[in-house]
């Protein structure tokens, strides 16, 4: 996985820009665009992964994780409009 760190301002410290995030030990996510939205999605994905691990004592599959996050995000976006 690779991302480009583009600096739009001289006030930004290059090391502070994170675009690759660990969701669970077997799932990572790369972000682009509005990072605040991506961080909200990633935080929700982390919660879903932990809930699944505590409930079923096994890691969540990538397919199940994307479905849960996608359903929640679409509901959230629909309610805010």
C-alpha positions as CSV (number, residue, x, y, z in Angstrom):
1,X,0.0,0.0,0.0
2,X,1.4,3.4,-0.9
3,X,0.1,7.0,-0.6
4,X,1.5,10.4,-1.6
5,X,1.9,13.1,1.0
6,X,1.1,16.3,-0.7
7,X,1.8,19.5,1.3
8,X,-0.4,22.5,0.5
9,X,1.0,24.7,3.2
10,X,4.5,25.3,4.6
11,X,2.9,25.2,8.1
12,X,2.2,21.5,7.9
13,X,4.8,19.1,9.3
14,X,5.2,16.3,6.8
15,X,5.5,13.6,9.5
16,X,2.1,14.6,10.9
17,X,0.2,13.5,7.8
18,X,-1.2,10.0,8.2
19,X,-2.9,8.4,5.3
20,X,-2.5,4.7,6.0
21,X,-4.3,3.4,9.1
22,X,-4.4,0.0,10.8
23,X,-8.0,-1.1,11.5
24,X,-7.2,-4.5,12.9
25,X,-4.1,-6.7,12.9
26,X,-5.1,-8.1,9.5
27,X,-6.9,-5.0,7.9
28,X,-5.4,-1.7,6.9
29,X,-6.9,1.3,5.1
30,X,-5.5,4.0,2.9
31,X,-7.2,7.4,2.8
32,X,-7.3,10.3,0.4
33,X,-9.4,13.4,0.1
34,X,-11.0,14.7,3.3
35,X,-9.1,13.0,6.0
36,X,-11.6,13.9,8.7
37,X,-14.3,11.8,7.0
38,X,-11.8,9.0,6.5
39,X,-10.8,9.1,10.2
40,X,-14.5,8.8,11.2
41,X,-15.0,5.8,9.0
42,X,-11.8,4.2,10.2
43,X,-12.8,4.7,13.8
44,X,-16.1,3.1,13.2
45,X,-14.4,0.2,11.4
46,X,-12.1,-0.3,14.4
47,X,-15.1,-0.5,16.8
48,X,-16.9,-3.0,14.5
49,X,-13.7,-5.1,14.3
50,X,-13.3,-5.1,18.1
51,X,-17.0,-5.9,18.7
52,X,-16.8,-8.8,16.4
53,X,-13.6,-10.1,18.0
54,X,-15.0,-9.9,21.5
55,X,-18.4,-11.5,20.5
56,X,-17.1,-14.3,18.3
57,X,-13.5,-14.7,19.5
58,X,-12.2,-14.5,15.9
59,X,-11.2,-11.7,13.6
60,X,-13.8,-10.2,11.3
61,X,-13.6,-10.8,7.6
62,X,-12.8,-7.9,5.3
63,X,-16.1,-8.5,3.5
64,X,-18.2,-8.3,6.7
65,X,-16.3,-5.3,7.9
66,X,-16.9,-3.3,4.7
67,X,-20.6,-4.3,4.7
68,X,-21.0,-3.1,8.3
69,X,-19.2,0.1,7.8
70,X,-20.9,0.8,4.5
71,X,-24.4,0.2,5.9
72,X,-23.7,2.4,8.9
73,X,-22.2,5.2,6.8
74,X,-25.1,5.2,4.3
75,X,-27.6,5.5,7.2
76,X,-25.6,8.3,8.7
77,X,-25.4,10.2,5.4
78,X,-29.1,9.7,4.7
79,X,-30.1,11.1,8.1
80,X,-27.9,14.2,7.7
81,X,-29.4,15.3,4.4
